[in-house]
Amino acid sequence: MIPVIICGGVGTKMWPLSSSKLPKHFLPLVHDKSLFELNWETLRKRFGANEIYLQTNAEQAEIAKKLVPEIVSENVFIEPESRNQGPATGLAAALLLKKGKGDEPFFLIQVDNLRVPGENIFKMMDLAEKLGRETHKYITGGFLPDRFIKGVDFLMKGDLVSEENGVKIFKVAEYVDRNEEEKIKENLRSGKLLVHANHTCMTPNDLLKMFADYRPDWYEPLSKISKGADIVEEYAKMPKGAIEEITKQVHAKGNSLVIELPFEWTDFGTWESLEKYYLANNIKPKSGEVIEIEAKDNFCVSDNKKKIAIIGVDNVIVVEGDDGILVCRKDLSGRVGEVV
């Protein structure tokens, strides 16, 4: 199994602290450690530093190396430009194939998520590796939601394929797009609907074959990259697009499996999601003195530990940083990216 940490983007919904100079996954959000460091430390419990791969852009690669000096430079795959998750996933497969690892399953780990207990990811990885080798299908992950969640896609569980060490594997009956809110709400309590949490696993050869079948315009440059062609030149030929442009078709044809996550999955997508994590884990946000007068249930963060005073307002997020000051209702925290 080849673990590949994949990170890109800025995390604009967590402005003003997250920026192109220091994206959210490098911010010291949890006990003075970043999500990148926490995910790296988890993987190191199973893998050597020389067995872990990182895919990102050149700027973020430098930040990652400063945080984790033991990263092996030869294991860092650089995306020449941002072309979204579809081409990025394909690039990981192409560069692993170039290294002669075409028949060894790889496992993508999104760095802006936290998994608790972290070690349980190895249960999923072992199972995904076995399924990837035996079935040659697209392997992904999902979890049962306890509430309606906006901004995420869903998978409808099909038949139970097997259960190993308490971890369940299902066929995918249907892909449900995040915009199909009526269908999501109708099935929310059915026990059949899973939040699609990715964790892609396949061999590089199988994934590139999938690209060849469903997106030959992506496959052709990737195939050339795997054979040694110029990455910058070939990657620029790939139209931008999400991996779902392929996987929707794969799900529809029954060529995928979903593993129900054996850990709690937290996506740090907004300030509201960070507050919920802090409350659940009794973590105090970084700030100076907070004064509330006729105010309650507010979440305050100050990167410079400035004093914050709130009068007569409830359920508000206040974040102060070098790039600016944010004040918003908690239920609108998903719109912070519009500011950026």
Secondary structure, 3 states (H helix, E strand, C coil): CEEEEECCCCCHHHCCCCCCCCCHHHCCCECCECHHHHHHHHHCCCCCHHHCEEEECHHHHHHHHHHCCCCCHHHEEECCCCCCHHHHHHHHHHHHHHCCCCCCCEEEEECCEEEECHHHHHHHHHHHHHHHHHHCCEEEEEECCCCCCCCCCEEEEEEEEEEECCEEEEEEEEEECCCCHHHHHHHCCCCCEEEEEEEEEECHHHHHHHHHHHCHHHHHHHHHHHCCCCHHHHHCCCCCCCCHHHHHHHHHCCCEEEEECCCEEEECCCHHHHHHHHHHCCCCCCCCCEEEECCCCCEEEECCCCCEEEECCCCEEEEEECCEEEEEEHHHHHHHHHCC
